[in-house]
Amino acid sequence: MVFSKSYCPYCTMAKEALKKYVGSVLPTDQYEVWEIENEGDCQVIQNELKKITGASTMPRVFINGKCIGGGSETQDLDKLGELKKMLSA
């Protein structure tokens, strides 16, 4: 699950890292993106994510219920080959 804002470059970075695995190690029905800027309670959502993850920046990427971080962290995990392993678990 990716909590995102469509105009955010770090969100795009995370989504691009994940998209290449959709349909292979990441089933299509398990890839979800929520563009929260379209929600009336966007700030409430972001505040709740901060309580859960300790960070208020977007994106917040969750794999198997665990927050792995944002765009940079997702991209770094992908470069190390760890993202694919996490998605396969």
N, CA, C and O atoms as a DFTB+ gen file, in Angstrom:
356 C
 N C O
     1  1       0.849      -1.176       0.000
     2  2       0.000       0.000       0.000
     3  2       0.889       1.230       0.000
     4  3       1.817       1.349       0.800
     5  1       0.588       2.138      -0.908
     6  2       1.335       3.386      -0.996
     7  2       0.382       4.538      -0.700
     8  3      -0.610       4.734      -1.402
     9  1       0.692       5.294       0.343
    10  2      -0.018       6.533       0.618
    11  2       0.771       7.609      -0.095
    12  3       1.956       7.800       0.178
    13  1       0.120       8.316      -1.010
    14  2       0.838       9.145      -1.962
    15  2       0.135      10.470      -2.207
    16  3      -1.016      10.674      -1.822
    17  1       0.866      11.357      -2.860
    18  2       0.297      12.578      -3.433
    19  2       0.763      12.592      -4.880
    20  3       1.955      12.454      -5.157
    21  1      -0.168      12.758      -5.791
    22  2       0.130      12.582      -7.213
    23  2       1.199      13.532      -7.745
    24  3       1.879      13.199      -8.715
    25  1       1.360      14.682      -7.148
    26  2       2.320      15.683      -7.627
    27  2       3.703      15.566      -6.984
    28  3       4.611      16.321      -7.330
    29  1       3.865      14.642      -6.069
    30  2       5.102      14.512      -5.290
    31  2       6.141      13.664      -6.028
    32  3       5.851      12.520      -6.378
    33  1       7.348      14.198      -6.275
    34  2       8.371      13.424      -6.989
    35  2       8.852      12.191      -6.219
    36  3       9.215      11.188      -6.833
    37  1       8.860      12.253      -4.889
    38  2       9.270      11.088      -4.103
    39  2       8.213       9.988      -4.168
    40  3       8.534       8.800      -4.130
    41  1       6.953      10.398      -4.267
    42  2       5.866       9.430      -4.439
    43  2       6.007       8.728      -5.781
    44  3       5.844       7.511      -5.874
    45  1       6.309       9.493      -6.812
    46  2       6.527       8.918      -8.143
    47  2       7.688       7.939      -8.100
    48  3       7.621       6.871      -8.709
    49  1       8.745       8.287      -7.395
    50  2       9.915       7.423      -7.257
    51  2       9.528       6.072      -6.644
    52  3       9.936       5.020      -7.137
    53  1       8.751       6.111      -5.580
    54  2       8.329       4.875      -4.912
    55  2       7.412       4.051      -5.806
    56  3       7.568       2.834      -5.910
    57  1       6.457       4.711      -6.449
    58  2       5.507       3.992      -7.303
    59  2       6.211       3.345      -8.488
    60  3       5.867       2.230      -8.879
    61  1       7.187       4.029      -9.062
    62  2       7.938       3.456     -10.184
    63  2       8.744       2.237      -9.738
    64  3       8.820       1.245     -10.463
    65  1       9.338       2.306      -8.562
    66  2      10.106       1.163      -8.050
    67  2       9.202      -0.051      -7.862
    68  3       9.612      -1.178      -8.140
    69  1       7.987       0.169      -7.397
    70  2       7.054      -0.930      -7.147
    71  2       6.381      -1.442      -8.417
    72  3       6.156      -2.644      -8.559
    73  1       6.060      -0.538      -9.338
    74  2       5.298      -0.905     -10.541
    75  2       5.963      -1.996     -11.364
    76  3       5.277      -2.815     -11.976
    77  1       7.271      -2.017     -11.386
    78  2       7.938      -3.020     -12.224
    79  2       7.747      -4.445     -11.705
    80  3       8.036      -5.408     -12.417
    81  1       7.267      -4.583     -10.481
    82  2       7.024      -5.914      -9.919
    83  2       5.553      -6.330      -9.982
    84  3       5.216      -7.480      -9.701
    85  1       4.679      -5.388     -10.354
    86  2       3.246      -5.687     -10.434
    87  2       3.013      -6.714     -11.537
    88  3       3.461      -6.548     -12.672
    89  1       2.308      -7.767     -11.179
    90  2       2.012      -8.833     -12.134
    91  2       3.025      -9.957     -12.104
    92  3       2.803     -11.012     -12.699
    93  1       4.144      -9.743     -11.411
    94  2       5.127     -10.833     -11.266
    95  2       5.187     -11.209      -9.788
    96  3       4.395     -12.038      -9.339
    97  1       6.097     -10.627      -9.026
    98  2       6.169     -10.969      -7.600
    99  2       5.110     -10.245      -6.777
   100  3       4.819     -10.642      -5.648
   101  1       4.537      -9.192      -7.335
   102  2       3.480      -8.437      -6.656
   103  2       2.180      -8.583      -7.445
   104  3       2.020      -7.970      -8.501
   105  1       1.248      -9.398      -6.933
   106  2      -0.020      -9.565      -7.646
   107  2      -0.725      -8.221      -7.852
   108  3      -0.712      -7.357      -6.975
   109  1      -1.328      -8.067      -9.008
   110  2      -1.987      -6.815      -9.374
   111  2      -2.981      -6.364      -8.314
   112  3      -3.069      -5.175      -8.009
   113  1      -3.724      -7.302      -7.754
   114  2      -4.738      -6.937      -6.761
   115  2      -4.141      -6.555      -5.410
   116  3      -4.871      -6.124      -4.517
   117  1      -2.831      -6.706      -5.246
   118  2      -2.180      -6.325      -3.990
   119  2      -1.407      -5.011      -4.103
   120  3      -0.823      -4.550      -3.122
   121  1      -1.400      -4.411      -5.288
   122  2      -0.738      -3.117      -5.467
   123  2      -1.792      -2.029      -5.352
   124  3      -2.639      -1.874      -6.231
   125  1      -1.730      -1.279      -4.262
   126  2      -2.711      -0.231      -4.013
   127  2      -2.007       1.098      -3.795
   128  3      -1.003       1.177      -3.087
   129  1      -2.541       2.130      -4.407
   130  2      -2.045       3.490      -4.217
   131  2      -3.227       4.361      -3.824
   132  3      -4.271       4.346      -4.476
   133  1      -3.049       5.112      -2.760
   134  2      -4.081       6.042      -2.327
   135  2      -3.505       7.447      -2.438
   136  3      -2.625       7.834      -1.669
   137  1      -4.014       8.201      -3.403
   138  2      -3.593       9.588      -3.602
   139  2      -4.393      10.446      -2.624
   140  3      -5.519      10.849      -2.916
   141  1      -3.808      10.717      -1.476
   142  2      -4.575      11.310      -0.377
   143  2      -4.908      12.787      -0.564
   144  3      -5.769      13.310       0.144
   145  1      -4.246      13.476      -1.504
   146  2      -4.548      14.901      -1.655
   147  2      -5.970      15.131      -2.150
   148  3      -6.481      16.247      -2.066
   149  1      -6.609      14.095      -2.661
   150  2      -7.986      14.201      -3.141
   151  2      -9.014      14.002      -2.034
   152  3     -10.217      14.115      -2.269
   153  1      -8.544      13.708      -0.843
   154  2      -9.435      13.453       0.287
   155  2      -9.649      14.735       1.086
   156  3      -8.715      15.510       1.290
   157  1     -10.864      14.951       1.528
   158  2     -11.168      16.126       2.338
   159  2     -10.427      16.146       3.660
   160  3     -10.152      17.208       4.218
   161  1     -10.106      14.955       4.156
   162  2      -9.396      14.851       5.430
   163  2      -7.928      14.465       5.225
   164  3      -7.359      13.706       6.009
   165  1      -7.338      14.989       4.179
   166  2      -5.951      14.678       3.826
   167  2      -5.007      14.897       5.007
   168  3      -4.159      14.050       5.289
   169  1      -5.149      16.028       5.696
   170  2      -4.250      16.329       6.812
   171  2      -4.450      15.351       7.966
   172  3      -3.486      14.984       8.638
   173  1      -5.676      14.930       8.198
   174  2      -5.957      13.944       9.247
   175  2      -5.265      12.623       8.904
   176  3      -4.659      11.991       9.769
   177  1      -5.359      12.214       7.650
   178  2      -4.705      10.979       7.199
   179  2      -3.203      11.086       7.402
   180  3      -2.568      10.160       7.907
   181  1      -2.639      12.218       7.007
   182  2      -1.200      12.410       7.145
   183  2      -0.786      12.419       8.620
   184  3       0.265      11.878       8.964
   185  1      -1.591      13.018       9.486
   186  2      -1.303      13.019      10.923
   187  2      -1.336      11.607      11.494
   188  3      -0.497      11.251      12.322
   189  1      -2.306      10.800      11.055
   190  2      -2.391       9.413      11.524
   191  2      -1.188       8.601      11.051
   192  3      -0.644       7.789      11.800
   193  1      -0.778       8.827       9.805
   194  2       0.404       8.132       9.296
   195  2       1.641       8.507      10.100
   196  3       2.511       7.668      10.334
   197  1       1.722       9.770      10.525
   198  2       2.858      10.197      11.348
   199  2       2.853       9.459      12.681
   200  3       3.905       9.040      13.163
   201  1       1.671       9.298      13.280
   202  2       1.570       8.557      14.545
   203  2       2.045       7.116      14.373
   204  3       2.728       6.572      15.240
   205  1       1.681       6.510      13.255
   206  2       2.005       5.103      12.997
   207  2       3.465       4.915      12.606
   208  3       4.121       3.978      13.062
   209  1       3.974       5.816      11.755
   210  2       5.298       5.603      11.155
   211  2       6.394       6.508      11.693
   212  3       7.579       6.234      11.505
   213  1       6.000       7.590      12.364
   214  2       6.987       8.545      12.848
   215  2       7.384       9.589      11.818
   216  3       8.214      10.451      12.103
   217  1       6.808       9.526      10.632
   218  2       7.136      10.489       9.576
   219  2       5.856      11.026       8.951
   220  3       4.884      10.295       8.761
   221  1       5.875      12.310       8.638
   222  2       4.682      12.912       8.039
   223  2       4.841      13.164       6.546
   224  3       3.900      13.607       5.888
   225  1       6.017      12.886       6.012
   226  2       6.245      13.122       4.589
   227  2       5.604      12.028       3.748
   228  3       5.342      10.923       4.224
   229  1       5.360      12.362       2.494
   230  2       4.814      11.407       1.547
   231  2       5.925      10.990       0.606
   232  3       6.813      11.790       0.311
   233  1       5.898       9.758       0.130
   234  2       4.897       8.731       0.388
   235  2       5.212       7.979       1.678
   236  3       6.271       8.156       2.279
   237  1       4.287       7.157       2.075
   238  2       4.502       6.156       3.121
   239  2       4.172       4.840       2.448
   240  3       3.047       4.631       1.994
   241  1       5.145       3.961       2.383
   242  2       5.011       2.691       1.667
   243  2       4.945       1.556       2.684
   244  3       5.810       1.425       3.551
   245  1       3.905       0.743       2.560
   246  2       3.719      -0.409       3.442
   247  2       3.794      -1.689       2.618
   248  3       3.177      -1.802       1.559
   249  1       4.556      -2.642       3.122
   250  2       4.621      -3.976       2.523
   251  2       4.324      -4.975       3.631
   252  3       4.980      -4.984       4.673
   253  1       3.333      -5.810       3.390
   254  2       2.903      -6.801       4.383
   255  2       2.615      -6.155       5.734
   256  3       2.955      -6.710       6.779
   257  1       1.989      -4.983       5.709
   258  2       1.593      -4.300       6.929
   259  2       2.679      -3.517       7.628
   260  3       2.421      -2.904       8.664
   261  1       3.885      -3.520       7.093
   262  2       5.011      -2.826       7.725
   263  2       5.444      -1.652       6.850
   264  3       5.597      -1.788       5.637
   265  1       5.639      -0.497       7.490
   266  2       6.104       0.671       6.747
   267  2       7.593       0.515       6.460
   268  3       8.398       0.314       7.369
   269  1       7.943       0.612       5.181
   270  2       9.358       0.515       4.795
   271  2       9.961       1.892       4.554
   272  3      11.152       2.000       4.262
   273  1       9.158       2.944       4.673
   274  2       9.666       4.297       4.508
   275  2       8.989       5.031       3.379
   276  3       7.811       4.827       3.087
   277  1       9.779       5.906       2.744
   278  2       9.264       6.737       1.670
   279  2       9.890       6.408       0.333
   280  3      10.297       5.274       0.085
   281  1       9.961       7.412      -0.526
   282  2      10.465       7.208      -1.879
   283  2      11.923       6.806      -1.932
   284  3      12.284       5.864      -2.638
   285  1      12.760       7.506      -1.197
   286  2      14.196       7.205      -1.210
   287  2      14.477       5.816      -0.654
   288  3      15.275       5.064      -1.213
   289  1      13.817       5.483       0.450
   290  2      14.024       4.166       1.058
   291  2      13.556       3.047       0.133
   292  3      14.217       2.016       0.014
   293  1      12.426       3.255      -0.514
   294  2      11.902       2.246      -1.441
   295  2      12.859       2.054      -2.606
   296  3      13.146       0.924      -3.000
   297  1      13.349       3.150      -3.151
   298  2      14.299       3.076      -4.261
   299  2      15.611       2.405      -3.825
   300  3      16.168       1.590      -4.560
   301  1      16.096       2.749      -2.639
   302  2      17.330       2.135      -2.129
   303  2      17.159       0.630      -1.941
   304  3      18.038      -0.147      -2.313
   305  1      16.031       0.219      -1.366
   306  2      15.761      -1.211      -1.187
   307  2      15.700      -1.923      -2.529
   308  3      16.154      -3.061      -2.653
   309  1      15.145      -1.263      -3.527
   310  2      15.068      -1.853      -4.861
   311  2      16.464      -2.040      -5.443
   312  3      16.767      -3.096      -5.999
   313  1      17.306      -1.035      -5.322
   314  2      18.670      -1.117      -5.857
   315  2      19.468      -2.241      -5.204
   316  3      20.325      -2.853      -5.842
   317  1      19.185      -2.510      -3.938
   318  2      19.876      -3.572      -3.206
   319  2      19.275      -4.956      -3.450
   320  3      19.830      -5.960      -3.004
   321  1      18.146      -5.013      -4.154
   322  2      17.467      -6.281      -4.395
   323  2      16.574      -6.716      -3.244
   324  3      15.974      -7.790      -3.283
   325  1      16.492      -5.881      -2.227
   326  2      15.701      -6.224      -1.044
   327  2      14.202      -6.021      -1.259
   328  3      13.388      -6.739      -0.678
   329  1      13.840      -5.052      -2.086
   330  2      12.422      -4.785      -2.326
   331  2      11.744      -6.002      -2.939
   332  3      10.658      -6.393      -2.512
   333  1      12.372      -6.590      -3.925
   334  2      11.810      -7.780      -4.569
   335  2      11.646      -8.913      -3.562
   336  3      10.637      -9.618      -3.576
   337  1      12.634      -9.087      -2.689
   338  2      12.545     -10.130      -1.653
   339  2      11.376      -9.860      -0.715
   340  3      10.636     -10.774      -0.355
   341  1      11.216      -8.605      -0.325
   342  2      10.122      -8.253       0.587
   343  2       8.765      -8.502      -0.062
   344  3       7.834      -8.973       0.592
   345  1       8.658      -8.191      -1.332
   346  2       7.396      -8.390      -2.046
   347  2       7.097      -9.864      -2.273
   348  3       5.936     -10.259      -2.386
   349  1       8.136     -10.668      -2.339
   350  2       7.974     -12.108      -2.574
   351  2       7.603     -12.864      -1.311
   352  3       7.102     -13.986      -1.382
   353  1       7.842     -12.260      -0.160
   354  2       7.627     -12.957       1.125
   355  2       6.156     -13.121       1.439
   356  3       5.805     -13.683       2.476
